[in-house]
Amino acid sequence: MTVRIRPLDPLTDAELIHPWVTHPKAGFWMMQDHRLEDVERDYMAIAANPHHDAFIGLVDEEPAFLMERYDPAKVELVGLYEPRPGDVGMHFLVAPTDTPVHGFTRRVITAVMAELFADPATARVVVEPDVRNKAVHALNEAVGFVPDREIQKPEKKALLSFCTRAAFEAAVGAAV
């Protein structure tokens, strides 16, 4: 399985990701009622934000996941925790499929984390999934995240969790 991550182009990729972010299994993405124009608008706003980026993940050259990277000191978590130099926020969403592959999502999150830690400036990855999203909590822990505490965001109660480079390397058994 080869993974490649490329920047998301809101104008050309909105049609691709619209069914992903509105799929019933993407409920925690909170875009269930979004029309194509809404998805395009939201990702245009991300593209225009110097502290937030979106990417398409390709697995064997097929679009398979969405990844977002953000500066938690500037967006998403402002005032909700004490940011440290080298903190990078992350969201990821695997495209829905009728033929799930065992272990695929874990391979995707591992690739996402490797991509983030490929930047030597990244010291720690920060996530804030919904407290009810038990599946992603388990995935996060599998790649080295440690839950810190619950926080109240405007749109959800979230589980603030952190993963250092060392914790990621220990969890996946490889140096980054």
C-alpha positions in Angstrom: 0.0 0.0 0.0 1.5 3.3 -1.1 0.2 6.5 0.5 0.7 9.9 -1.0 -0.7 13.1 0.4 -1.4 16.1 -1.8 -3.0 19.6 -1.1 -6.8 19.7 -1.4 -8.0 22.0 -4.1 -11.5 23.3 -3.0 -12.7 24.0 -6.5 -11.8 20.6 -8.0 -12.0 18.4 -4.8 -15.3 19.5 -3.3 -17.2 17.1 -5.5 -14.9 14.3 -4.5 -15.2 14.9 -0.7 -18.8 16.0 -0.5 -20.1 12.4 -0.3 -17.4 11.6 2.3 -18.2 14.4 4.7 -21.9 14.0 4.4 -21.9 10.2 4.7 -23.8 8.8 7.8 -20.5 7.3 9.1 -19.0 10.8 9.0 -21.4 12.2 11.6 -18.6 13.4 13.9 -17.3 15.6 10.9 -20.5 17.7 11.5 -21.2 18.3 7.8 -24.2 16.0 7.3 -26.5 18.7 5.9 -23.9 20.4 3.7 -24.6 20.9 0.0 -21.7 20.7 -2.5 -21.5 24.6 -2.4 -21.2 24.5 1.4 -18.3 22.0 1.3 -16.6 24.1 -1.4 -17.1 27.3 0.7 -15.8 25.6 3.9 -12.7 24.4 2.2 -12.1 27.7 0.4 -12.0 29.2 3.9 -9.5 26.7 5.0 -7.4 27.3 1.9 -7.5 31.0 2.6 -6.4 30.6 6.3 -2.6 30.7 6.8 -3.0 28.5 9.9 -5.1 25.7 8.5 -4.5 23.3 5.5 -6.4 20.5 4.0 -5.1 17.5 2.0 -6.3 14.5 0.0 -4.7 11.2 0.9 -4.3 8.8 -2.0 -3.8 5.1 -1.3 -2.3 3.3 -4.4 -3.1 6.6 -6.2 -6.9 6.3 -5.4 -8.4 9.1 -3.2 -9.0 7.5 0.1 -8.9 10.0 3.0 -9.1 13.7 4.0 -6.5 15.2 6.3 -6.4 18.6 7.9 -3.5 20.2 9.6 -3.8 23.4 11.7 -2.0 25.6 14.2 -3.9 25.0 17.5 -2.6 28.3 18.9 -4.4 30.2 16.1 -7.5 28.1 15.2 -9.7 25.4 16.8 -8.2 25.4 20.3 -7.5 29.1 21.0 -8.0 29.6 24.7 -8.8 26.0 25.4 -5.3 24.7 26.3 -1.8 26.0 26.7 -0.1 25.5 23.3 3.6 24.6 23.1 6.0 25.4 20.3 5.8 22.6 17.8 2.2 21.8 18.4 0.2 20.8 15.3 -3.5 20.0 15.2 -4.9 17.3 13.0 -8.2 16.0 11.7 -8.6 13.0 9.4 -11.5 11.3 7.7 -11.4 8.0 5.8 -13.6 7.9 2.7 -16.7 5.6 3.1 -16.5 2.3 1.3 -18.8 -0.7 0.7 -15.8 -3.0 1.0 -13.9 -2.2 4.2 -10.4 -3.5 4.6 -9.3 -4.7 8.0 -6.7 -2.4 9.5 -7.0 0.2 6.7 -8.0 3.2 9.0 -5.1 2.4 11.3 -2.7 2.4 8.3 -4.2 5.8 7.3 -3.8 7.4 10.7 -0.2 6.1 10.9 0.5 7.6 7.5 -1.1 10.9 8.5 1.0 11.0 11.7 4.2 10.1 9.8 3.4 13.0 7.4 3.0 15.5 10.3 6.2 14.3 12.0 8.1 14.5 8.7 8.3 18.2 9.5 11.1 18.5 12.0 9.3 21.5 13.6 6.4 19.3 14.7 7.0 18.3 18.3 3.5 17.2 19.3 0.3 16.4 17.5 -2.9 17.7 19.1 -6.4 16.2 18.5 -9.8 17.1 19.9 -12.3 14.4 18.8 -15.9 14.3 20.1 -15.9 12.5 23.5 -18.5 10.1 22.1 -16.2 9.0 19.2 -14.9 5.8 20.9 -13.6 4.4 17.6 -11.2 7.3 16.9 -10.1 7.4 20.6 -8.9 3.8 20.2 -7.2 4.6 16.9 -5.5 7.7 18.4 -4.2 5.6 21.3 -2.9 3.0 18.9 -0.6 5.5 17.4 0.6 7.0 20.7 -2.0 9.7 21.7 -2.5 10.2 25.4 -5.8 11.7 26.5 -5.4 14.8 28.6 -8.9 16.0 29.5 -12.3 16.9 28.2 -12.8 20.4 26.9 -15.9 22.2 25.7 -15.7 23.6 22.2 -18.5 25.6 20.7 -19.7 22.7 18.6 -18.9 19.7 20.9 -17.5 18.2 24.1 -14.1 17.0 23.0 -11.3 14.8 24.3 -8.1 16.8 24.1 -5.2 14.4 23.4 -1.5 14.7 22.6 1.0 12.6 20.8 4.7 13.3 20.9 7.2 12.2 18.3 8.7 9.7 20.8 5.2 8.3 21.7 4.4 7.9 18.0 7.6 6.1 17.2 7.2 3.8 20.2 3.6 3.0 19.2 4.3 2.2 15.6 7.8 0.8 16.1 9.6 3.1 13.7 11.7 6.2 13.8 10.3 9.2 12.0 
